[in-house]
């Protein structure tokens, strides 16, 4: 019997009581950008009752834990192993048949805002767009090519320093710097965690980033330098990538330096179940050298018959 309240909806039907004798665990995973949310149920099938009637792949799944609803998912994978007879059911926030996974081989855009491309993809995919970034660059030319709508938009967002997430049939574009500016949802100390892992490294860490691009059509050189003010010395990251203005060059330098240095300080925490600690929220950490403001990159929340816990991976917020 689970010690935490879990409610399971299957194709809009409440099957919590039906699954209760079998359910031994539930895990929810989410990431700040680039990955879909996942829910996984682990079921004990001692009498082989479940394997006789496997749930249909493509079914709609909705899970609520302690009144916190994780949204809508599609069952896309079932694994079964014995002995002991255990079935794992994995559901994804992006349907395998979603139009976001569709390829548009000849689709291209010229001289449009990134939000316009995101809107076109959202409308064509029948999902709701939340463009929450203040930055909305003009894209000179973008061609989808042989990739899905989602992969294409993800790459476009990454190139422009934006985060892209799909959750509960919503396409969300945001800026990591804006998320980092949020007030922390909690202050965590040694007494709050059951495990603490941290890394501080100088490997692939840079003091500054230089962008240089010769724009043939405009007959101009665009150059920009971004500096990490916390470092008096260090390596220089050099980028030669198409930009169409000085503003783009300046932003690209800041973005590439920021991305390269995110792994300088990393922390992973395990603690009792805390559903406030989702990807994209900030927390204050009080752990000696690693005391500062941090942002959650990934979170995993597990409920089982032996207890419930959260695991989070964080990187240090850039000094404001």
Backbone bond lengths (Angstrom), bond angles and torsions (degrees), N, CA, C in turn:
res aa  C-N    CA-C-N  psi(-1)  N-CA   C-N-CA  omega(-1)  CA-C   N-CA-C  phi
1 X - - - 1.469 - - 1.526 108.67 -
2 X 1.356 116.49 127.81 1.453 120.29 178.79 1.527 110.18 -69.07
3 X 1.345 115.10 143.50 1.451 120.50 -179.44 1.534 111.81 -89.83
4 X 1.335 116.42 -6.76 1.457 122.36 179.21 1.518 108.73 -117.35
5 X 1.325 117.56 142.29 1.461 121.84 -178.45 1.524 111.14 -69.90
6 X 1.336 116.16 123.38 1.457 122.29 177.36 1.524 108.90 -129.49
7 X 1.339 115.82 128.32 1.457 121.31 177.11 1.520 108.14 -116.05
8 X 1.343 116.70 131.37 1.467 121.36 -176.68 1.524 109.71 -122.33
9 X 1.338 114.89 122.75 1.461 121.84 175.10 1.516 108.50 -106.86
10 X 1.332 116.15 134.57 1.467 122.16 -177.86 1.520 107.43 -128.49
11 X 1.350 116.26 113.35 1.474 120.58 -175.08 1.531 110.58 50.44
12 X 1.356 114.21 45.40 1.473 122.92 176.82 1.532 113.83 69.29
13 X 1.318 117.99 11.23 1.470 122.14 176.18 1.528 109.58 -110.25
14 X 1.320 116.55 134.16 1.456 121.41 179.23 1.535 108.88 -78.33
15 X 1.356 115.36 110.95 1.466 119.62 -178.43 1.525 111.23 -114.06
16 X 1.337 116.24 20.57 1.465 120.65 -177.21 1.524 111.78 -55.13
17 X 1.329 117.03 -49.41 1.466 120.44 -177.35 1.522 111.60 -67.03
18 X 1.332 117.44 -33.51 1.466 120.52 178.76 1.523 111.61 -66.21
19 X 1.350 116.24 -37.29 1.465 119.83 -177.22 1.530 112.92 -89.50
20 X 1.311 117.02 -15.64 1.462 121.06 -174.38 1.535 113.93 -51.88
21 X 1.360 119.87 -41.85 1.468 119.28 -179.86 1.530 113.41 -67.04
22 X 1.328 116.67 -19.51 1.459 120.73 -175.24 1.536 113.14 -103.10
23 X 1.322 117.19 -26.00 1.465 121.57 -170.03 1.522 111.92 -72.56
24 X 1.338 115.61 121.62 1.466 120.40 177.79 1.525 112.09 -116.04
25 X 1.338 116.63 -7.93 1.461 117.35 178.40 1.514 113.12 -174.32
26 X 1.354 115.42 155.21 1.444 123.32 175.93 1.525 108.07 -142.76
27 X 1.340 116.19 138.30 1.461 120.62 177.62 1.526 109.45 -132.94
28 X 1.329 115.34 135.38 1.468 121.67 174.97 1.521 108.09 -118.78
29 X 1.337 116.47 131.71 1.464 120.93 179.69 1.521 109.52 -126.42
30 X 1.342 115.62 137.90 1.460 118.99 173.33 1.515 109.52 -142.54
31 X 1.332 115.76 157.03 1.459 122.52 -178.51 1.514 109.40 -132.31
32 X 1.323 115.68 154.87 1.452 121.17 -177.50 1.519 111.73 -63.88
33 X 1.336 117.56 -39.17 1.464 120.39 -176.93 1.516 110.13 -159.56
34 X 1.329 115.51 147.96 1.459 120.92 169.93 1.507 116.46 88.40
35 X 1.332 118.11 -9.29 1.461 120.90 179.51 1.517 109.79 -133.66
36 X 1.332 115.78 146.78 1.455 120.19 177.19 1.523 109.93 -80.09
37 X 1.326 116.19 157.75 1.467 120.91 174.72 1.527 108.95 -74.32
38 X 1.330 116.22 149.80 1.470 121.42 -177.24 1.526 109.68 -136.17
39 X 1.321 115.97 137.90 1.464 122.86 170.44 1.520 108.12 -118.53
40 X 1.327 116.71 133.54 1.467 120.56 178.34 1.528 109.42 -128.94
41 X 1.329 115.32 130.37 1.466 121.64 176.15 1.530 108.45 -107.91
42 X 1.325 116.23 135.96 1.461 121.78 176.19 1.524 108.22 -112.78
43 X 1.354 115.86 125.81 1.464 121.06 -173.45 1.521 110.88 -126.99
44 X 1.319 116.43 134.02 1.462 122.54 176.23 1.524 108.61 -88.78
45 X 1.347 116.25 124.59 1.470 120.65 -175.39 1.522 109.98 -119.25
46 X 1.331 116.26 59.90 1.469 121.56 -173.03 1.526 112.89 -57.57
47 X 1.331 117.55 -37.28 1.473 121.01 -176.88 1.529 113.01 -99.38
48 X 1.354 116.27 11.51 1.469 122.42 177.76 1.534 112.65 59.74
49 X 1.318 115.91 29.46 1.464 119.01 178.97 1.526 111.33 -75.29
50 X 1.348 116.67 -35.57 1.462 119.50 -175.85 1.520 112.30 -74.40
51 X 1.331 117.46 -37.78 1.460 119.49 -176.64 1.520 112.22 -68.18
52 X 1.338 116.40 -18.75 1.457 119.87 176.98 1.522 111.53 -73.60
53 X 1.318 116.26 -19.79 1.467 119.23 -175.94 1.525 108.84 -145.71
54 X 1.334 115.56 70.78 1.460 120.14 -178.38 1.532 110.39 -64.27
55 X 1.318 117.21 141.67 1.465 119.56 178.29 1.527 110.09 -67.13
56 X 1.315 118.44 144.45 1.468 120.64 -179.02 1.521 112.00 -69.41
57 X 1.327 116.42 131.30 1.452 119.73 173.39 1.523 108.72 -63.46
58 X 1.310 115.95 143.42 1.457 120.65 -174.59 1.512 113.07 97.50
59 X 1.333 117.12 -6.40 1.456 120.86 178.27 1.532 110.40 -66.16
60 X 1.331 115.93 149.80 1.456 121.40 177.02 1.525 109.56 -84.40
61 X 1.331 116.59 131.87 1.457 122.75 -178.56 1.527 109.18 -124.97
62 X 1.320 115.84 137.22 1.456 121.31 176.86 1.529 107.68 -138.67
63 X 1.332 116.17 126.49 1.468 121.00 -175.59 1.521 110.07 -121.93
64 X 1.313 116.01 135.07 1.463 122.80 175.83 1.527 108.84 -123.39
65 X 1.320 116.81 131.65 1.462 122.64 177.15 1.527 108.59 -121.89
66 X 1.315 116.05 120.73 1.468 120.79 179.29 1.532 112.00 49.22
67 X 1.333 116.29 47.15 1.467 123.22 179.00 1.519 113.56 70.90
68 X 1.340 118.61 5.32 1.459 121.30 175.58 1.525 108.57 -99.69
69 X 1.328 116.48 115.27 1.465 121.19 -177.23 1.527 110.14 -94.30
70 X 1.331 115.79 128.58 1.457 120.65 -177.39 1.526 113.18 -85.78
71 X 1.325 118.69 -6.52 1.457 120.91 179.16 1.516 112.35 99.89
72 X 1.331 115.33 -167.00 1.468 121.51 -175.28 1.522 111.25 -96.27
73 X 1.337 115.00 141.64 1.463 122.12 -179.94 1.528 108.93 -137.12
74 X 1.335 114.56 162.33 1.460 120.05 173.89 1.525 109.28 -116.70
75 X 1.325 116.69 128.81 1.462 121.13 176.96 1.533 108.28 -66.25
76 X 1.328 116.80 117.50 1.467 118.32 -176.57 1.523 114.15 -124.41
77 X 1.353 117.59 -4.94 1.471 117.91 -179.26 1.523 110.45 -154.62
78 X 1.325 116.04 135.37 1.463 122.76 175.53 1.520 108.01 -127.20
79 X 1.335 116.34 127.67 1.465 119.88 173.63 1.526 108.20 -121.68
80 X 1.326 114.88 147.09 1.473 120.42 -177.46 1.518 107.93 -139.13
81 X 1.327 115.58 133.83 1.458 120.13 178.20 1.521 109.65 -139.58
82 X 1.345 115.03 149.48 1.466 120.28 179.79 1.531 108.67 -157.32
83 X 1.342 119.29 154.00 1.463 124.67 -16.19 1.526 110.33 -80.61
84 X 1.333 119.78 161.05 1.461 124.56 -14.52 1.524 109.92 -69.06
85 X 1.281 117.82 156.80 1.463 122.03 -176.59 1.526 110.17 -75.87
86 X 1.332 114.76 107.48 1.459 121.52 -177.82 1.527 109.04 -130.13
87 X 1.314 116.58 131.85 1.460 122.12 176.61 1.528 109.01 -114.51
88 X 1.314 115.43 133.60 1.460 120.89 175.97 1.526 108.51 -116.64
89 X 1.310 115.06 128.69 1.463 122.19 -177.92 1.522 107.65 -115.62
90 X 1.326 116.74 118.68 1.464 120.72 -178.70 1.518 109.56 -109.74
91 X 1.328 116.33 134.38 1.458 121.92 179.16 1.527 109.16 -125.74
92 X 1.333 115.78 142.26 1.459 123.38 -172.02 1.517 110.12 -115.04
93 X 1.332 116.57 144.70 1.462 119.60 179.54 1.525 112.51 -73.58
94 X 1.347 116.78 -14.86 1.460 120.98 176.84 1.516 108.22 -115.12
95 X 1.307 116.73 115.95 1.459 121.37 -179.66 1.524 110.81 -60.28
96 X 1.343 115.82 143.75 1.462 120.01 176.28 1.525 111.31 -64.76
97 X 1.315 117.30 -21.94 1.467 121.04 178.23 1.520 111.99 -100.59
98 X 1.337 116.52 6.75 1.460 120.01 -179.41 1.522 110.41 -59.97
99 X 1.325 115.50 142.66 1.465 120.05 177.26 1.523 111.25 -65.01
100 X 1.356 117.96 -16.21 1.457 120.26 175.48 1.527 111.38 -64.69
101 X 1.331 116.51 -24.59 1.466 120.56 179.32 1.526 111.96 -88.97
102 X 1.324 116.89 -1.36 1.462 121.07 -177.84 1.524 110.64 -75.46
103 X 1.333 116.06 146.87 1.456 121.87 175.83 1.527 109.60 -97.34
104 X 1.331 116.57 132.19 1.462 122.37 172.73 1.523 106.46 -113.39
105 X 1.318 116.91 94.91 1.458 121.01 -167.54 1.522 113.74 -64.82
106 X 1.339 118.30 -29.37 1.456 119.92 -174.70 1.524 113.22 -111.55
107 X 1.329 117.57 13.03 1.454 120.92 -175.78 1.525 110.90 -79.13
108 X 1.323 116.27 130.57 1.462 120.20 178.36 1.527 109.77 -147.97
109 X 1.331 115.77 159.41 1.460 122.92 179.38 1.518 108.65 -133.74
110 X 1.330 116.45 147.47 1.453 121.66 176.10 1.518 110.16 -136.81
111 X 1.328 115.79 133.63 1.463 123.31 175.14 1.530 112.87 50.56
112 X 1.328 115.04 54.03 1.463 120.57 178.16 1.530 108.93 -130.89
113 X 1.319 115.41 158.14 1.459 119.91 175.06 1.520 110.15 -70.89
114 X 1.329 116.08 149.21 1.462 120.07 178.64 1.529 110.61 -59.12
115 X 1.338 116.54 -35.23 1.463 119.44 179.34 1.528 111.45 -62.81
116 X 1.337 117.06 -30.88 1.464 120.93 177.59 1.523 110.33 -66.92
117 X 1.337 116.88 -42.22 1.468 120.53 177.60 1.526 109.77 -63.43
118 X 1.336 116.10 -44.79 1.464 120.17 178.70 1.524 110.70 -61.54
119 X 1.337 117.15 -40.04 1.469 121.10 178.74 1.524 110.73 -64.67
120 X 1.327 117.42 -43.78 1.470 120.94 179.34 1.525 110.86 -60.66
121 X 1.340 116.29 -43.01 1.463 120.39 -178.98 1.527 110.38 -68.61
122 X 1.324 116.94 -41.15 1.466 120.44 178.87 1.526 110.69 -63.29
123 X 1.338 117.00 -45.48 1.467 120.55 -179.58 1.528 111.17 -63.85
124 X 1.342 116.21 -43.01 1.470 120.07 -179.33 1.526 111.39 -67.24
125 X 1.336 116.32 -25.24 1.469 121.37 -177.12 1.520 112.93 -98.97
126 X 1.332 116.14 -0.01 1.466 121.84 178.18 1.524 112.27 59.76
127 X 1.340 115.57 43.67 1.461 121.33 173.79 1.518 108.33 -125.83
128 X 1.328 115.57 162.05 1.461 121.23 -178.11 1.524 109.47 -90.43
129 X 1.338 116.27 133.81 1.461 120.90 179.77 1.517 110.80 -98.99
130 X 1.350 115.31 133.41 1.455 121.88 170.68 1.529 106.76 -121.38
131 X 1.330 116.00 97.35 1.471 120.41 177.82 1.520 106.97 -91.84
132 X 1.327 116.41 100.64 1.454 121.98 -170.97 1.525 113.05 -107.13
133 X 1.328 116.48 15.24 1.462 120.95 -179.07 1.524 110.36 -96.93
134 X 1.328 116.52 139.70 1.464 120.56 173.37 1.521 110.60 -72.30
135 X 1.313 115.75 -30.29 1.463 120.75 -178.98 1.525 109.89 -83.60
136 X 1.329 116.01 126.45 1.471 121.21 -178.55 1.526 108.11 -138.10
137 X 1.335 117.02 82.97 1.472 120.20 -172.88 1.527 112.86 -70.83
138 X 1.313 115.53 152.85 1.464 121.80 172.58 1.526 108.43 -83.85
139 X 1.305 115.98 125.28 1.462 121.54 -179.96 1.527 108.05 -96.31
140 X 1.322 116.37 114.87 1.465 120.37 -177.31 1.519 110.95 -63.49
141 X 1.316 116.15 -48.76 1.467 120.47 175.68 1.517 109.38 -155.91
142 X 1.325 115.43 136.16 1.468 121.35 176.75 1.520 108.13 -143.93
143 X 1.320 116.09 131.74 1.466 121.31 179.96 1.512 109.04 -125.16
144 X 1.323 115.56 128.09 1.461 119.58 -174.17 1.522 112.42 -65.40
145 X 1.304 117.54 -40.73 1.462 119.72 179.18 1.513 112.21 64.51
146 X 1.315 117.03 -155.59 1.465 121.52 -175.40 1.530 110.65 -89.35
147 X 1.307 115.07 67.34 1.460 120.97 175.81 1.516 108.75 -151.01
148 X 1.311 115.41 159.70 1.457 119.59 -178.33 1.524 110.21 -69.16
149 X 1.323 115.15 161.45 1.460 120.13 176.93 1.524 110.74 -57.18
150 X 1.336 115.57 -41.78 1.458 120.21 -177.17 1.533 111.35 -66.71
151 X 1.322 117.34 -45.24 1.467 120.68 179.73 1.527 110.98 -63.61
152 X 1.324 115.52 -40.83 1.466 120.53 179.41 1.524 110.64 -61.59
153 X 1.326 116.73 -48.59 1.459 120.04 -178.61 1.527 110.89 -68.07
154 X 1.329 117.13 -36.15 1.459 120.45 177.17 1.527 110.84 -60.02
155 X 1.330 116.65 -47.05 1.467 120.65 179.49 1.527 111.33 -62.70
156 X 1.333 115.98 -39.56 1.456 120.50 179.58 1.527 110.88 -64.67
157 X 1.321 116.29 -40.81 1.470 120.39 178.16 1.522 111.36 -66.18
158 X 1.331 116.81 -44.58 1.469 120.68 179.73 1.522 110.32 -60.12
159 X 1.332 116.88 -43.50 1.466 121.05 -179.75 1.526 111.95 -61.11
160 X 1.321 116.45 -26.16 1.459 120.38 -177.61 1.526 113.11 -108.00
161 X 1.338 116.13 15.44 1.445 120.59 173.88 1.512 115.19 72.78
162 X 1.336 116.75 29.93 1.454 121.56 -178.60 1.524 110.53 -117.01
163 X 1.320 116.14 156.65 1.462 122.28 177.14 1.526 109.21 -100.15
164 X 1.325 116.19 143.83 1.461 121.94 176.77 1.516 108.96 -128.37
165 X 1.324 115.28 129.69 1.459 120.82 -179.05 1.520 109.27 -139.23
166 X 1.342 116.19 143.06 1.458 121.93 173.85 1.514 107.62 -116.51
167 X 1.325 115.66 123.00 1.458 120.26 -178.47 1.516 109.50 -150.07
168 X 1.338 116.74 129.71 1.453 122.79 175.57 1.530 111.62 52.66
169 X 1.336 115.56 46.73 1.464 123.23 177.96 1.528 112.53 63.12
170 X 1.325 115.96 29.62 1.457 121.89 177.35 1.522 109.67 -124.62
171 X 1.324 115.54 137.81 1.457 122.83 176.38 1.525 106.53 -102.27
172 X 1.341 116.40 117.21 1.463 120.84 -171.67 1.527 109.73 -119.12
173 X 1.338 115.73 123.53 1.460 122.09 175.63 1.522 107.56 -114.85
174 X 1.336 116.76 128.63 1.465 119.68 -178.77 1.519 109.58 -149.57
175 X 1.324 115.50 170.77 1.457 122.33 177.59 1.525 109.75 -104.14
176 X 1.319 115.79 131.56 1.459 119.45 179.57 1.519 111.12 -62.71
177 X 1.334 116.91 -35.11 1.463 119.70 -179.74 1.529 110.99 -63.40
178 X 1.340 117.03 -34.32 1.463 120.29 177.51 1.525 110.80 -69.53
179 X 1.332 116.20 -38.97 1.458 119.64 177.10 1.528 110.66 -64.70
180 X 1.331 115.92 -39.38 1.461 119.86 -179.90 1.531 111.72 -65.26
181 X 1.319 117.01 -25.25 1.465 120.88 -179.04 1.523 112.79 -78.60
182 X 1.333 117.22 -9.34 1.457 120.36 179.85 1.537 111.37 -65.93
183 X 1.332 114.23 155.21 1.457 119.17 175.07 1.529 109.95 -68.61
184 X 1.328 118.17 140.65 1.469 120.56 178.62 1.524 111.47 -61.01
185 X 1.327 116.10 142.56 1.469 120.38 178.67 1.522 111.49 -85.61
186 X 1.339 116.64 -13.72 1.467 119.68 -178.74 1.519 109.66 -164.49
187 X 1.328 114.93 160.00 1.459 122.27 168.39 1.517 107.03 -113.68
188 X 1.329 116.59 122.82 1.462 121.06 -176.27 1.523 110.31 -109.57
189 X 1.343 115.21 136.29 1.460 121.97 -179.86 1.530 108.74 -128.64
190 X 1.330 115.25 -179.11 1.467 120.24 -179.37 1.527 111.61 -56.24
191 X 1.309 117.13 -34.52 1.466 119.91 -176.30 1.533 112.50 -73.23
192 X 1.334 117.35 -12.51 1.467 120.60 -177.61 1.525 113.31 -91.29
193 X 1.323 117.98 -16.10 1.460 120.45 -170.52 1.518 111.67 -116.87
194 X 1.329 113.94 155.79 1.464 120.50 174.77 1.524 111.44 -103.66
195 X 1.337 115.99 -16.37 1.464 119.83 175.45 1.526 108.77 -152.97
196 X 1.352 114.28 142.51 1.464 121.91 -179.48 1.517 108.12 -133.75
197 X 1.333 116.81 125.84 1.465 122.50 175.35 1.523 107.66 -131.56
198 X 1.331 116.97 133.95 1.460 119.78 -176.64 1.523 110.54 -144.74
199 X 1.333 114.80 152.98 1.461 121.52 178.26 1.523 109.14 -137.75
200 X 1.335 115.16 134.78 1.463 121.62 169.70 1.522 105.86 -127.10
201 X 1.322 116.86 122.13 1.460 120.14 -173.85 1.520 111.27 -136.06
202 X 1.327 115.28 156.35 1.460 121.58 171.50 1.527 110.64 -108.04
203 X 1.305 116.61 0.25 1.462 121.37 -179.69 1.529 110.29 -69.13
204 X 1.316 117.33 124.92 1.468 122.84 -179.80 1.527 112.42 57.58
205 X 1.332 115.91 36.50 1.456 122.38 175.63 1.532 108.03 -110.16
206 X 1.335 116.87 140.33 1.460 121.13 -170.94 1.526 111.80 -124.49
207 X 1.338 115.05 147.13 1.456 121.53 176.73 1.530 110.77 -85.54
208 X 1.335 116.36 -29.95 1.456 119.20 177.83 1.527 110.86 -155.84
209 X 1.323 114.12 164.89 1.464 121.57 178.35 1.521 108.74 -129.19
210 X 1.325 116.03 131.78 1.466 121.76 177.66 1.521 109.74 -114.10
211 X 1.322 116.45 130.45 1.458 122.95 175.79 1.519 108.24 -112.55
212 X 1.327 115.82 129.28 1.461 121.05 175.85 1.518 108.80 -136.85
213 X 1.343 115.39 125.52 1.463 118.86 179.15 1.530 109.65 -144.62
214 X 1.322 115.41 130.03 1.459 122.13 176.11 1.513 108.66 -95.38
215 X 1.338 116.98 111.57 1.469 122.39 -178.72 1.520 108.18 -91.05
216 X 1.345 115.92 105.81 1.455 120.86 -176.09 1.518 113.98 -63.19
217 X 1.323 117.23 -44.98 1.457 121.05 -177.33 1.515 112.44 -64.01
218 X 1.332 116.48 -37.21 1.463 120.30 -179.38 1.523 112.41 -92.41
219 X 1.343 116.11 -5.96 1.454 121.78 -178.50 1.536 111.15 52.15
220 X 1.351 114.28 49.19 1.455 120.09 -178.88 1.520 110.35 -137.77
221 X 1.331 114.20 151.89 1.463 121.06 169.62 1.524 108.45 -103.19
222 X 1.327 115.92 129.50 1.453 120.44 175.02 1.518 108.41 -110.90
223 X 1.329 116.03 121.29 1.463 121.40 -179.35 1.524 109.12 -130.07
224 X 1.323 115.56 143.29 1.461 120.45 179.85 1.521 109.30 -151.57
225 X 1.323 115.71 150.71 1.465 122.03 177.82 1.527 108.34 -132.70
226 X 1.325 115.83 130.46 1.462 121.87 172.99 1.522 107.74 -117.51
227 X 1.321 116.71 139.27 1.467 121.51 -174.85 1.515 110.76 -125.69
228 X 1.322 115.57 139.44 1.462 121.60 172.82 1.524 107.35 -87.75
229 X 1.337 116.17 106.94 1.463 120.92 -173.67 1.526 113.22 -68.79
230 X 1.329 117.23 -10.87 1.466 119.54 178.22 1.529 111.62 -82.22
231 X 1.346 117.39 -4.55 1.470 121.31 -176.96 1.525 109.30 -124.16
232 X 1.319 116.18 124.70 1.465 120.69 178.13 1.513 111.92 -84.95
233 X 1.333 116.43 -23.46 1.460 121.66 177.82 1.527 108.58 -139.93
234 X 1.313 115.52 166.83 1.459 119.75 177.23 1.509 113.06 149.50
235 X 1.308 115.44 -177.37 1.456 122.19 -177.30 1.524 111.42 -76.97
236 X 1.341 114.26 161.20 1.458 121.19 177.02 1.520 109.37 -114.01
237 X 1.315 115.79 128.34 1.463 122.68 175.93 1.522 107.74 -92.53
238 X 1.330 116.88 123.87 1.468 120.85 -177.18 1.532 109.66 -111.55
239 X 1.331 115.39 129.25 1.460 122.63 -175.69 1.531 109.86 -123.24
240 X 1.326 116.30 128.88 1.466 121.89 171.64 1.521 106.77 -120.21
241 X 1.313 116.18 97.53 1.455 122.50 -174.71 1.522 108.33 -143.48
242 X 1.333 115.94 144.97 1.455 120.11 -176.27 1.531 111.64 -59.33
243 X 1.317 115.20 128.87 1.464 123.01 170.30 1.520 107.11 -134.56
244 X 1.326 116.00 155.11 1.462 120.29 -174.98 1.520 113.67 -114.35
245 X 1.336 116.24 1.70 1.461 119.72 178.79 1.514 109.12 -160.96
246 X 1.327 115.54 166.76 1.451 119.65 176.87 1.520 110.93 -66.16
247 X 1.331 115.90 -36.05 1.473 119.93 178.82 1.525 110.65 -62.00
248 X 1.339 117.12 -41.02 1.467 120.88 177.58 1.517 110.74 -63.79
249 X 1.334 116.70 -41.05 1.461 120.59 179.53 1.527 110.71 -63.14
250 X 1.336 116.14 -43.19 1.471 120.34 179.63 1.532 110.53 -62.26
251 X 1.313 116.10 -44.62 1.465 119.53 -178.24 1.529 111.10 -68.29
252 X 1.330 116.89 -39.81 1.465 120.09 -179.99 1.527 110.48 -62.08
253 X 1.323 117.23 -41.67 1.473 120.30 178.95 1.528 110.48 -61.08
254 X 1.346 116.71 -45.43 1.470 119.84 179.27 1.527 111.02 -64.00
255 X 1.334 116.61 -42.14 1.463 120.79 -178.09 1.524 111.74 -65.46
256 X 1.326 117.53 -47.00 1.460 120.46 -177.65 1.529 111.47 -65.41
257 X 1.327 116.76 -36.66 1.464 119.46 177.91 1.527 109.48 -67.87
258 X 1.312 115.92 -42.12 1.464 121.01 179.33 1.524 110.98 -60.93
259 X 1.339 116.86 -47.42 1.462 121.18 -179.44 1.518 111.67 -63.71
260 X 1.322 116.83 -42.69 1.462 120.40 -177.88 1.527 111.75 -64.30
261 X 1.329 116.59 -34.30 1.465 120.23 -173.46 1.524 114.07 -94.95
262 X 1.330 117.92 1.99 1.469 120.02 -178.92 1.517 112.38 -62.78
263 X 1.347 117.43 -27.76 1.458 120.51 -176.64 1.526 112.62 -89.34
264 X 1.326 116.60 5.16 1.466 118.36 178.54 1.529 110.65 -62.65
265 X 1.333 115.96 -41.12 1.466 121.31 177.74 1.524 108.54 -128.54
266 X 1.332 116.63 122.08 1.461 121.40 178.61 1.524 109.68 -136.73
267 X 1.324 115.00 144.65 1.461 121.02 179.61 1.513 109.23 -136.44
268 X 1.329 116.70 141.16 1.459 122.70 171.00 1.524 108.04 -123.08
269 X 1.326 116.05 134.11 1.459 121.15 -178.62 1.517 110.57 -126.97
270 X 1.315 115.52 143.40 1.463 122.29 169.12 1.525 106.88 -119.15
271 X 1.329 116.48 133.32 1.459 120.86 -175.58 1.523 109.92 -154.73
272 X 1.318 118.50 165.41 1.460 120.17 176.99 1.527 110.69 -55.38
273 X 1.317 116.43 152.33 1.467 122.74 -174.39 1.529 111.87 -46.47
274 X 1.333 114.91 123.83 1.464 121.73 178.47 1.519 107.51 -142.59
275 X 1.323 117.07 99.27 1.460 122.27 -174.24 1.523 112.93 -79.17
276 X 1.331 117.30 1.59 1.465 119.55 171.24 1.523 110.92 -78.50
277 X 1.328 116.43 -21.16 1.466 120.91 -172.70 1.526 110.69 -88.98
278 X 1.319 115.53 69.07 1.455 122.30 178.34 1.522 109.81 -98.50
279 X 1.327 116.81 162.74 1.460 121.16 179.44 1.526 109.84 -58.65
280 X 1.341 115.20 133.52 1.456 120.68 177.71 1.509 114.33 102.75
281 X 1.350 118.84 -12.39 1.465 119.89 177.16 1.520 109.36 -89.99
282 X 1.319 115.77 157.08 1.458 120.47 176.75 1.519 110.35 -106.53
283 X 1.333 115.04 152.98 1.462 121.69 176.22 1.518 108.47 -139.46
284 X 1.330 115.70 154.17 1.463 121.26 169.67 1.521 107.59 -94.20
285 X 1.332 116.76 131.88 1.459 121.59 176.66 1.521 110.04 -108.65
286 X 1.328 115.79 138.13 1.460 122.11 177.53 1.522 107.71 -120.71
287 X 1.354 113.91 79.31 1.462 121.04 -177.06 1.529 109.27 -135.99
288 X 1.324 116.33 62.50 1.455 120.08 175.42 1.517 112.51 57.72
289 X 1.335 116.09 -124.76 1.463 122.28 -179.18 1.527 111.92 -54.02
290 X 1.327 117.61 -30.52 1.467 121.70 -176.19 1.540 112.51 -93.96
291 X 1.323 116.64 16.98 1.460 120.22 177.81 1.528 109.92 -76.45
292 X 1.336 116.26 121.39 1.465 121.08 -179.61 1.522 107.75 177.26
293 X 1.315 115.80 -171.28 1.461 121.95 175.02 1.524 108.64 -93.12
294 X 1.339 116.30 133.33 1.464 122.28 -176.31 1.530 109.50 -131.90
295 X 1.345 115.45 158.34 1.463 121.06 176.96 1.524 109.33 -119.74
296 X 1.326 116.51 141.64 1.462 121.74 -178.56 1.532 109.36 -81.11
297 X 1.336 116.04 120.38 1.467 121.95 176.67 1.529 111.22 -86.60
298 X 1.319 116.56 -41.49 1.458 122.29 -178.77 1.524 108.95 -141.27
299 X 1.326 115.32 146.67 1.462 118.75 174.45 1.523 109.57 -137.87
300 X 1.325 115.14 150.15 1.461 122.01 177.40 1.516 107.25 -139.81
301 X 1.323 116.46 127.27 1.459 121.56 -176.06 1.524 108.99 -124.13
302 X 1.326 115.87 120.44 1.462 121.04 -172.78 1.519 110.89 -120.40
303 X 1.325 114.34 138.46 1.455 122.59 175.29 1.522 107.08 -122.75
304 X 1.327 118.10 128.93 1.461 120.73 179.25 1.519 110.15 -145.85
305 X 1.338 116.04 173.43 1.463 119.55 -179.77 1.524 112.22 -69.60
306 X 1.321 116.86 -13.49 1.465 120.02 178.28 1.525 112.77 -97.90
307 X 1.348 117.41 -4.00 1.452 120.52 179.76 1.515 111.74 142.51
308 X 1.323 116.19 -177.22 1.463 121.55 -177.34 1.521 109.29 -134.45
309 X 1.334 116.28 144.12 1.452 119.19 -179.79 1.526 110.98 -154.14
310 X 1.330 115.02 163.53 1.458 122.96 174.76 1.518 108.72 -120.44
311 X 1.328 115.59 143.67 1.464 121.69 172.60 1.519 107.55 -125.05
312 X 1.322 116.39 131.39 1.461 119.57 -179.72 1.520 110.38 -132.11
313 X 1.338 114.96 146.14 1.456 122.05 173.30 1.521 107.35 -115.09
314 X 1.334 116.03 134.18 1.450 120.36 -173.75 1.523 111.43 -133.11
315 X 1.334 115.87 156.48 1.446 119.80 166.16 1.530 109.15 -126.36
316 X 1.302 115.29 156.05 1.457 121.09 -174.44 1.523 110.80 -70.51
317 X 1.322 116.25 137.19 1.451 121.01 179.30 1.531 109.25 -70.71
318 X 1.321 114.53 137.18 1.462 120.42 178.86 1.519 110.11 -62.29
319 X 1.319 117.60 138.07 1.458 121.44 179.61 1.513 109.74 -58.60
320 X 1.335 116.27 131.08 1.459 121.07 -178.14 1.533 110.44 -83.95
